[in-house]
Amino acid sequence: MKWTDINDIAIELVDAHPDVDPLQVNFVDLRNWVIELPGFDDEPDRCGEKILEAIQAAWIEEAD
């Protein structure tokens, strides 16, 4: 997965952190959790706030 695989990342985050409210996650933790996902293979520094916002929004949607 790459940073641009927003929906795939959101699905993986739901599975990896089922008891976490995505609205309560700060971007530092979110970034670290994405980097730690199995199958994630992208440069950690290629991520910006807009990507993290999109991942968080997709995670919220997926969790509902």
KOLKEBA-105280 format. One record per atom (N, C-alpha, C): atom name; z, y, x; chain; residue in one letter. Coordinates in nm, 4 decimals. Layout:
BEGIN
PT atome pz py px chaine residu
PT CA Z Y X A A
...
***
This chain:
BEGIN
PT atome pz py px chaine residu
PT N 0.0000 -0.1184 0.0834 A M
PT CA 0.0000 0.0000 0.0000 A M
PT C 0.0000 0.1245 0.0877 A M
PT N -0.0632 0.2247 0.0356 A K
PT CA -0.0665 0.3561 0.1001 A K
PT C 0.0043 0.4559 0.0094 A K
PT N 0.0304 0.5749 0.0607 A W
PT CA 0.0968 0.6789 -0.0173 A W
PT C 0.0207 0.7101 -0.1462 A W
PT N -0.1096 0.6938 -0.1440 A T
PT CA -0.1907 0.7270 -0.2615 A T
PT C -0.1880 0.6184 -0.3689 A T
PT N -0.1274 0.5050 -0.3416 A D
PT CA -0.1166 0.3969 -0.4402 A D
PT C 0.0055 0.4211 -0.5291 A D
PT N 0.0031 0.5337 -0.5987 A I
PT CA 0.1186 0.5828 -0.6740 A I
PT C 0.1707 0.4797 -0.7739 A I
PT N 0.0822 0.4254 -0.8555 A N
PT CA 0.1262 0.3325 -0.9604 A N
PT C 0.1806 0.2028 -0.9023 A N
PT N 0.1167 0.1517 -0.7991 A D
PT CA 0.1665 0.0296 -0.7346 A D
PT C 0.3046 0.0524 -0.6746 A D
PT N 0.3235 0.1677 -0.6132 A I
PT CA 0.4537 0.2014 -0.5559 A I
PT C 0.5588 0.2102 -0.6665 A I
PT N 0.5242 0.2737 -0.7782 A A
PT CA 0.6186 0.2867 -0.8893 A A
PT C 0.6616 0.1501 -0.9420 A A
PT N 0.5679 0.0591 -0.9556 A I
PT CA 0.5992 -0.0764 -1.0026 A I
PT C 0.6939 -0.1452 -0.9053 A I
PT N 0.6661 -0.1324 -0.7777 A E
PT CA 0.7517 -0.1940 -0.6762 A E
PT C 0.8921 -0.1327 -0.6764 A E
PT N 0.9005 -0.0016 -0.6993 A L
PT CA 1.0318 0.0638 -0.7030 A L
PT C 1.1134 0.0174 -0.8233 A L
PT N 1.0490 -0.0030 -0.9365 A V
PT CA 1.1195 -0.0552 -1.0542 A V
PT C 1.1789 -0.1914 -1.0214 A V
PT N 1.1012 -0.2758 -0.9540 A D
PT CA 1.1487 -0.4095 -0.9179 A D
PT C 1.2587 -0.4047 -0.8119 A D
PT N 1.2429 -0.3147 -0.7145 A A
PT CA 1.3368 -0.3092 -0.6024 A A
PT C 1.4687 -0.2402 -0.6393 A A
PT N 1.4631 -0.1480 -0.7344 A H
PT CA 1.5820 -0.0683 -0.7702 A H
PT C 1.5952 -0.0617 -0.9224 A H
PT N 1.6201 -0.1762 -0.9871 A P
PT CA 1.6210 -0.1797 -1.1336 A P
PT C 1.7329 -0.0992 -1.1995 A P
PT N 1.8417 -0.0765 -1.1289 A D
PT CA 1.9557 -0.0066 -1.1877 A D
PT C 1.9607 0.1422 -1.1511 A D
PT N 1.8546 0.1918 -1.0888 A V
PT CA 1.8526 0.3311 -1.0440 A V
PT C 1.7759 0.4165 -1.1453 A V
PT N 1.8337 0.5312 -1.1789 A D
PT CA 1.7650 0.6286 -1.2634 A D
PT C 1.6749 0.7126 -1.1725 A D
PT N 1.5425 0.7015 -1.1876 A P
PT CA 1.4526 0.7753 -1.0979 A P
PT C 1.4708 0.9262 -1.1034 A P
PT N 1.5249 0.9770 -1.2135 A L
PT CA 1.5502 1.1214 -1.2231 A L
PT C 1.6614 1.1671 -1.1296 A L
PT N 1.7453 1.0739 -1.0861 A Q
PT CA 1.8597 1.1079 -1.0022 A Q
PT C 1.8352 1.0860 -0.8527 A Q
PT N 1.7151 1.0407 -0.8176 A V
PT CA 1.6848 1.0087 -0.6774 A V
PT C 1.6314 1.1329 -0.6066 A V
PT N 1.6915 1.1642 -0.4924 A N
PT CA 1.6391 1.2768 -0.4144 A N
PT C 1.5184 1.2308 -0.3324 A N
PT N 1.4396 1.3251 -0.2878 A F
PT CA 1.3141 1.2912 -0.2205 A F
PT C 1.3347 1.2235 -0.0853 A F
PT N 1.4452 1.2509 -0.0189 A V
PT CA 1.4726 1.1839 0.1091 A V
PT C 1.4910 1.0340 0.0857 A V
PT N 1.5738 0.9993 -0.0137 A D
PT CA 1.5937 0.8577 -0.0454 A D
PT C 1.4652 0.7943 -0.0962 A D
PT N 1.3941 0.8649 -0.1835 A L
PT CA 1.2692 0.8112 -0.2382 A L
PT C 1.1701 0.7795 -0.1263 A L
PT N 1.1543 0.8717 -0.0353 A R
PT CA 1.0627 0.8499 0.0782 A R
PT C 1.1043 0.7267 0.1576 A R
PT N 1.2324 0.7155 0.1862 A N
PT CA 1.2813 0.6007 0.2641 A N
PT C 1.2615 0.4698 0.1891 A N
PT N 1.2860 0.4703 0.0588 A W
PT CA 1.2695 0.3486 -0.0203 A W
PT C 1.1240 0.3056 -0.0255 A W
PT N 1.0331 0.4014 -0.0345 A V
PT CA 0.8901 0.3670 -0.0355 A V
PT C 0.8508 0.3056 0.0979 A V
PT N 0.8944 0.3657 0.2060 A I
PT CA 0.8611 0.3146 0.3397 A I
PT C 0.9133 0.1725 0.3578 A I
PT N 1.0275 0.1410 0.2976 A E
PT CA 1.0897 0.0086 0.3112 A E
PT C 1.0277 -0.0979 0.2209 A E
PT N 0.9412 -0.0584 0.1284 A L
PT CA 0.8825 -0.1566 0.0365 A L
PT C 0.7971 -0.2576 0.1117 A L
PT N 0.8080 -0.3864 0.0726 A P
PT CA 0.7199 -0.4854 0.1340 A P
PT C 0.5754 -0.4536 0.0972 A P
PT N 0.4892 -0.4622 0.1919 A G
PT CA 0.3486 -0.4331 0.1666 A G
PT C 0.3109 -0.2881 0.1883 A G
PT N 0.4099 -0.2016 0.2111 A F
PT CA 0.3766 -0.0612 0.2380 A F
PT C 0.3320 -0.0492 0.3827 A F
PT N 0.2146 0.0079 0.4011 A D
PT CA 0.1558 0.0166 0.5345 A D
PT C 0.0816 0.1489 0.5499 A D
PT N 0.1577 0.2560 0.5651 A D
PT CA 0.0973 0.3867 0.5859 A D
PT C 0.1885 0.4652 0.6794 A D
PT N 0.1365 0.5730 0.7301 A E
PT CA 0.2139 0.6571 0.8211 A E
PT C 0.3225 0.7310 0.7416 A E
PT N 0.4484 0.7189 0.7821 A P
PT CA 0.5568 0.7863 0.7107 A P
PT C 0.5377 0.9375 0.6987 A P
PT N 0.4740 0.9976 0.7974 A D
PT CA 0.4580 1.1430 0.7982 A D
PT C 0.3414 1.1921 0.7131 A D
PT N 0.2666 1.1018 0.6526 A R
PT CA 0.1534 1.1428 0.5696 A R
PT C 0.1959 1.1780 0.4280 A R
PT N 0.3241 1.1783 0.4037 A C
PT CA 0.3767 1.2022 0.2700 A C
PT C 0.4280 1.3448 0.2583 A C
PT N 0.3959 1.4070 0.1450 A G
PT CA 0.4476 1.5398 0.1170 A G
PT C 0.5175 1.5436 -0.0168 A G
PT N 0.5657 1.6596 -0.0523 A E
PT CA 0.6425 1.6752 -0.1757 A E
PT C 0.5597 1.6402 -0.2998 A E
PT N 0.4310 1.6760 -0.2991 A K
PT CA 0.3468 1.6462 -0.4156 A K
PT C 0.3322 1.4958 -0.4373 A K
PT N 0.3183 1.4217 -0.3311 A I
PT CA 0.3072 1.2760 -0.3430 A I
PT C 0.4386 1.2183 -0.3951 A I
PT N 0.5501 1.2656 -0.3417 A L
PT CA 0.6801 1.2167 -0.3881 A L
PT C 0.7030 1.2512 -0.5350 A L
PT N 0.6606 1.3701 -0.5768 A E
PT CA 0.6723 1.4069 -0.7180 A E
PT C 0.5889 1.3133 -0.8052 A E
PT N 0.4693 1.2802 -0.7606 A A
PT CA 0.3823 1.1904 -0.8368 A A
PT C 0.4410 1.0497 -0.8434 A A
PT N 0.4982 1.0040 -0.7321 A I
PT CA 0.5616 0.8717 -0.7305 A I
PT C 0.6811 0.8710 -0.8254 A I
PT N 0.7628 0.9748 -0.8209 A Q
PT CA 0.8796 0.9823 -0.9083 A Q
PT C 0.8361 0.9838 -1.0550 A Q
PT N 0.7341 1.0606 -1.0891 A A
PT CA 0.6858 1.0661 -1.2273 A A
PT C 0.6334 0.9299 -1.2720 A A
PT N 0.5599 0.8627 -1.1868 A A
PT CA 0.5082 0.7286 -1.2205 A A
PT C 0.6226 0.6294 -1.2346 A A
PT N 0.7232 0.6411 -1.1516 A W
PT CA 0.8405 0.5533 -1.1586 A W
PT C 0.9132 0.5746 -1.2911 A W
PT N 0.9313 0.7000 -1.3304 A I
PT CA 0.9954 0.7312 -1.4585 A I
PT C 0.9166 0.6673 -1.5729 A I
PT N 0.7863 0.6841 -1.5689 A E
PT CA 0.6986 0.6278 -1.6724 A E
PT C 0.7093 0.4754 -1.6746 A E
PT N 0.7074 0.4151 -1.5580 A E
PT CA 0.7125 0.2677 -1.5465 A E
PT C 0.8478 0.2135 -1.5912 A E
PT N 0.9538 0.2880 -1.5670 A A
PT CA 1.0874 0.2427 -1.6029 A A
PT C 1.1116 0.2451 -1.7537 A A
PT N 1.0353 0.3267 -1.8246 A D
PT CA 1.0539 0.3382 -1.9716 A D
PT C 0.9958 0.2247 -2.0481 A D
***
